[in-house]
Each structure stands twice: as structure tokens, then as C-alpha cells.
């Protein structure tokens, strides 16, 4: 039987604020266990939470980037359940009045279409501590407890695991562009849970859903959802019924396992947190955030294609990361050829950075280096072949291309007499290809050009080499 | 309190002597009263010595020891909240009021007994034994700040801090014959006050007289960035206009507060008190707070709901009581909490959990929130006509020890005259206004709208200046004699 899949996601995103949600502790990843704690985030008797204004703003900014309505009146609620990773045994979260509602994320599908995945709501809460379980004991690291955590809930609009992956990728790009989260999956900055159901084609109502937790990477999420689709199909195909339950994804075994059934569902006993005043958002605040809103990845990609005349592929690569996009724009600004600049960045630079295990932020090659490389080629000072070598030296040393070209005598040879000398000796040394060309095999000139370039150690102007070669070969034939 | 301050300033008394004088009295009398869970003598003497060695500061409470209710955090001191749950717990930080006391040169001293986690009106819910009334140790001190009131009444503290969630400052002050001020919600920082019901809790002074209460309030009040419910609004010191009198002040008598159940002796003393104010030039009229009858139910729903979450952190994981050899984390939770909490605390946690549960939330919590709004509006309307309200604090004088232990509902009903004001967030004060035939104190309650502490204290001071009650003290010699006989 054919089935349709329906998926809704809950994405948890840690905000990259300097301090925690309700106290002034930092929340740097990888610090020694329990070194970033205070009586407030440890839930000591008598402490009070004070909300982080930046976290509230960034949640609102995210809402604006996703086209949400920003609540004019919002509040924090307490969500109660006992677990050792929660210092107060309640989590400060938002229940019925989240900061943002509505909105969507545009997702590119494999068939080239674009789909809008609806956003139900975005609310702000505090992250819990991290527990690790050993053979007879468990340990808790409260460094993470109290980190500002944004929960983004989608509509059940996602039609399959691949679409879920594409959605997460687009969402991550927006959040990174907005500068609200580092979205580093290894550090747990972005994590997701899913509600998933399948139903036979032709059936109107949705099938019974299961909730999948513990998906820590996007590819893990895609695999978990694909596994769950198959699991549900097998049950239905063998005449069984899907139980509404929560299942945990195990990335190692590649399976989901039962965590709790519907009967064991928590009663969280939400009520407004009396320690925190309701948040009242005025128009001025929203206008200011709207004005500060960065250009979204999709808008920027379209602009790059239009403004710089680059391919959709290159535009996609260059806008995948906001820092890279900024880098490219700075490089293209003074370049005589924006397309050449795009090539240098998306091919040479990204490749070199990947090889060296570096990020664009720490690139030894600066945007102005790209600009001058492009311009050196455009002016004919160096060949594009030489440009590659110069690039490697810039990457190695961080020095400017002009300086390197001057110092190493890499300036392109435009002198026809010098070129003619190389050409003549090449023809002499390669009688075969020369004869071939004279016999009308046009292609044979390629090998001769290559040999001249080699003889000039790449410095000869290829255009001139070509011209002089033809002259010499033709004349020799007379 | 200010006499001690003056003596220290004048060089007649050292800080150490001020502390030692208290320690002596505690040594003599507290065996019978049980006001102190811990005197924190070592820390107090160390601070006193350091102050005696240094230059005399300008602080308004320079060298004056102030007793601290066990629910307020002092760095390095026990903070057990009257509970076995926090038996060996030491607070790692100072609450904001404690910091302010220290800034004013005061010496925070002792941990004053209280009903466990501030839940109770008799102090019999303490995990460390009840506090006895210094006027007659067979009677309760009132609660939950019973230790603070009894310590001040018996001269074992010059002044003290208490906390008031549903009357826990005013009621024991009334029952022990001292002054207790419950400030407007948000005037005094709650940072460092172990929460019972966060939307109702407020720290305030318990003192011998109104002038001391004003002084102590002026020291501890003010906006605190560490408390998001702390109010920004600044008001002038209440001490300044304290002697301004009540001429022309309009005082309302809420009809519902003089209803059946009010002890005749209490009613008579309160009405005489109101006549005194009238004699001083106040205009008195009857007003109505029609939703008063819903206040106790509303209070016990909202306070317990908040408490059920506030007290969830006491789980044996990070601090406090932990059961021995738990089988797993669930067992750890169940047994640690079962062993650590007393029965009244458990009762309120269960009640609060119930009213927030899915399916009951709307019927209880939500309706109680609406009732709270109606109760607040009652006060707002009344305060359009009058400046202050006057009534009794407790419908009866102190109960005999043990009288209410098995009847929590009776005890809850005793809160009827104090809880409405907490629900409304107003300010109120209890001042001594008489003694029963049996020699137990009676308090007069004055209530004001938000931010009216200055008017409230001015009226209380005018009353006090005209009456002898605040100068009356329990006969500690008799107490000592009885204590000796008992031993």
C-alpha cells in the first residue's frame, strides 16, 4: 500500500547570548563541569530569576525573520516535572502566550519547487543540565542549565524525512544569518524532536502519530524519521495499529525504541511564573528590530545572482554562511570581475580552508586579497594560472598579492619578442604537433601552447602565445 | 533598637556589648520561648569586634544586631526555613535585605524560629519545636514569623525581620504585642527570601515600636535588579514625616471585618483604638469589601499552587535532606521529601498540586485568580473614599498551644483578616492596642493602598504616641521563675 507521511518538528535552539536566561553566568561549551553555575541556575533556596533581555529580543527577531506575529503581551510559565537535570524541578517556559506565533520557512524541494513550511509558534525557555549515566551512579553538569533556549514548533506540513532535512537546513541558515545562534550541532546548539504519522493514500484524516526524541543531528533526524516511516508501514501492512507514544532515537543502532506510552504522559501543571512580570512589547520595539533585521538567506541568494551575475549554484554556496557572504561582498565590491571573485572564493578559498580545517572567520586570505587577485588577472598583469599560485602563497603567508607578484617576478610577459623566442624553440623541439597543426589538425596547437607556457614558467600571456604560435607555424609552412 | 544605636554612636556601648547583651538574655529566657534556632553568635561577635576595631560608620543601624527569620538567606549561616529538609544547609549568599542591613552597619544575628517554610499561623509547624508566647508560654506566639515576634517581645532582639505571605508578620506581632509591618508587594526585595508563595511573600520589620519599624523599613526597602517583581518607584523615607499625625486622615472600617467570629475582647480593643484615632482628628467611616468571604479560599488555592512548584527544588539531589541508600532517583525523591517535610507542608504541596492539575486548573487556580482581582478591586474602591482601613489582625488573641494542631481548617480561618491584603498587594501594620483580661496582647491592624507606607506608619505612630500599649512588656521575671519551677 502507498502511504503519505506527515511530520511536524519541534526545534530547540540555544541562543548565543553572553549570559544565561535568568542569571549572569556564561554558558560557554566545553568548560569544566559545574564551573559556570551560581545559586540562581543551581536552584538554591531564595534565589530569583531575572530575564535576559537579549534573549527575548533575539526570539522576537527570529519571529520577524520567520514572518511570525510578535506578541504584544507575553509571559513566562512554570512547567513542572521532577528530573535531576532540572535544578528547580520546574522549567521556566512559555505556555499559552508565546513570544511569536504564525510564520513560515521556505524550503527548496528536490524537484526544484519551493514549499512553505508553517511555523506554529516560537517560545523562549531555559535549557536543562546535562546528565551522564555511569554503571552505578549518574553525574550532572549544570553548566548548560539555564542557557536561553528557543523552541520553534512547525505545523504538520513536512511530507517526508528528506523534506525535514531540507527544512532544518533552511532554518539553520536563517538563524545563523540572524546571528541569534551558532547552530553548532556537535555542541547541541540546535536539537529537534518530531511528531510523525503515516496514512494510506486517499485517507483524509491523519494517522496516529508518534513522537521521536533525541535526534541530535540533521542527518540523524532524517535517518530517524526514515526508520520511523518504515516501522509504521510494517505495523500497518501486517494489520497492526500504531500506538501514540514517545520513542527515543538511538543513533548508534539506527533504531527508535519506546520511551513512554500515552498513559505515562506528564501533567506539567503549567501556571504563570509569579517571579516574572508579563512582557509587554510596544510598536517602537518591534520597529527597531524590524529595521535591524538582516537580509534573509533566500533574498540574499537572489540578489547575488542578479547583482553579481553569478550562477545559482555559486550564489547558494556563497550565501550558505553569513560570514562567507559578507566576505564575498567585500571581495566583489572592488573587483573588476565579480564572477571571477566568486570563483576564487567558492573554489580556491573554501577548498583551502577545508584542507586546513579552518573557518572563514580565521581565513588568512582577506577579501581585499581576492579583489587584487581578480584585478591583477583582469588587467593582464598575471595569468589566471599564476593567480592560483599567488593565491596559495597568500593563503600561506597572509601577504598581499601585488607584493608577491612583484617580489617573485610573476608579472605576465607581454613582450612579443620574448614570447617569439620561446615559441620558436618549442616548435623546433616539437616537430610532430607542429606538423599536425600544419596538416590542418587545429587541436594540436593546444599542446604547443602548453609547452610555451611551461617554458615561460607560466608567465607568458596565453593570448599572445596563441597569436605568435599561429604566426610562426603559418610562416614556417611557407 | 534606636536606643542601642544611639548608645553605640555615643560610645556608651560597644558593638560587642550590644551582641553580648542579647546573647545573655537568650541564654536566660530562650529555653522557655524557643525563638532562636541558632544565635549565630560566632559570626555576630566577629562582625561586632571588627566594627569595634574600625572607624565608626555612618550607617543608620551602625552596630545594631537585627534578628533574621530563618527563611532569609545570610551567607555562611544556616537557612533551614524551620524545616528538617534543610537541616544542615548553609546559605552560600546574602539576600538583598541582609546586604542592605550590612550596608547600614547592622549585624544580622541569629536564625529565628518559624513555621516550616512559613506555612502556619501558630509556629507549631516548625520542625524544631513551637515558639511560646512570652506573655504566657502556654500560648502560641502566632506565625509564621513567631520567632521574630517573640524575640522582639521578650527583649531577645532589638528588632527583627519577618516575612508575610498571608499575615505572617502582622499576626505574630499582634499576638506578641509588638509592631509588625507588611510592606506593599514589590517594595522590599525578595531575593534571598526562600519562596513560599512568590506573588504574596514580602519581607518586613518586627520591632518594639513604630519609629523602629519605619527606620528598619527605610533601610531594607528599594528597587533591586535581582528581583524582577521589585518596584522601580522611589518614595521618600518614611521616618521623616512620622510625627505628622492623623488630623484629617480618613479611616475606613470594613464592615466584613467586624463580622461574627470576632472575639469580643479583640473587637472592643480595636474599636477603642479607632476612637483614639478619631480623637486625634481622623475621620472614621464604614466601608465595604464585599468579596472578603472568598479571600481565605482564594489564598489557599493560589498560595499552595505556587508553593507546590516553589518547594519542588527540595529533592535531595543538590542540598538538604537526602534519604539513606535510595534505590533509584524516584526512591530518592519520594523518601527524601517524605522524611524531610512536615505534615502541614505536605498538605499544602498536595493541595497546590491538585489545583494545578489538568482538568482542575480552570475550576480552582483560574477562578481563584479572578477572585483575587475582585478582592483587589474591593480595596481600590475603598481607597477611593478613605486613606487607610482599620480592623483587627487576628479574630482572636493567641490560642493555647495545641488547640489548633488537629484542625488546620480552623487555623486557616484565623487568617481571614490578614490574607485579603496580601492578595491585593497592599501594605499593612499591626500595632499593640490592648491586653485581654488574661493578659494576652491584642493588635490593631491599619491597611493602606500600595506605596502608602508613610501614611500607614504616620497613623500608627500617632496611635502609639497616644497609648501605653507598646511600652508594656511581658514580665520576664515571672517567665524565668516559671521556667525554673518547670525545670
Boltz contact constraints between the chains, C-beta under 6 A:
constraints:
  - contact:
      token1: [A, 39]
      token2: [B, 92]
      max_distance: 6.0
  - contact:
      token1: [A, 39]
      token2: [B, 93]
      max_distance: 6.0
  - contact:
      token1: [A, 43]
      token2: [B, 313]
      max_distance: 6.0
  - contact:
      token1: [A, 45]
      token2: [B, 194]
      max_distance: 6.0
  - contact:
      token1: [A, 46]
      token2: [B, 73]
      max_distance: 6.0
  - contact:
      token1: [A, 46]
      token2: [B, 95]
      max_distance: 6.0
  - contact:
      token1: [A, 46]
      token2: [B, 192]
      max_distance: 6.0
  - contact:
      token1: [A, 46]
      token2: [B, 193]
      max_distance: 6.0
  - contact:
      token1: [A, 46]
      token2: [B, 194]
      max_distance: 6.0
  - contact:
      token1: [A, 48]
      token2: [B, 191]
      max_distance: 6.0
  - contact:
      token1: [A, 48]
      token2: [B, 227]
      max_distance: 6.0
  - contact:
      token1: [A, 50]
      token2: [B, 228]
      max_distance: 6.0
  - contact:
      token1: [A, 78]
      token2: [B, 309]
      max_distance: 6.0
  - contact:
      token1: [A, 80]
      token2: [B, 309]
      max_distance: 6.0
  - contact:
      token1: [A, 82]
      token2: [B, 333]
      max_distance: 6.0
  - contact:
      token1: [A, 84]
      token2: [B, 317]
      max_distance: 6.0
  - contact:
      token1: [A, 84]
      token2: [B, 329]
      max_distance: 6.0
  - contact:
      token1: [A, 88]
      token2: [B, 313]
      max_distance: 6.0
  - contact:
      token1: [A, 89]
      token2: [B, 312]
      max_distance: 6.0
  - contact:
      token1: [A, 89]
      token2: [B, 313]
      max_distance: 6.0
  - contact:
      token1: [A, 89]
      token2: [B, 315]
      max_distance: 6.0
  - contact:
      token1: [A, 90]
      token2: [B, 309]
      max_distance: 6.0
  - contact:
      token1: [A, 90]
      token2: [B, 312]
      max_distance: 6.0
  - contact:
      token1: [A, 267]
      token2: [B, 357]
      max_distance: 6.0
  - contact:
      token1: [A, 267]
      token2: [B, 358]
      max_distance: 6.0
  - contact:
      token1: [A, 269]
      token2: [B, 356]
      max_distance: 6.0
  - contact:
      token1: [A, 271]
      token2: [B, 356]
      max_distance: 6.0
  - contact:
      token1: [A, 274]
      token2: [B, 198]
      max_distance: 6.0
  - contact:
      token1: [A, 274]
      token2: [B, 199]
      max_distance: 6.0
  - contact:
      token1: [A, 274]
      token2: [B, 306]
      max_distance: 6.0
  - contact:
      token1: [A, 275]
      token2: [B, 198]
      max_distance: 6.0
  - contact:
      token1: [A, 276]
      token2: [B, 228]
      max_distance: 6.0
  - contact:
      token1: [A, 277]
      token2: [B, 228]
      max_distance: 6.0
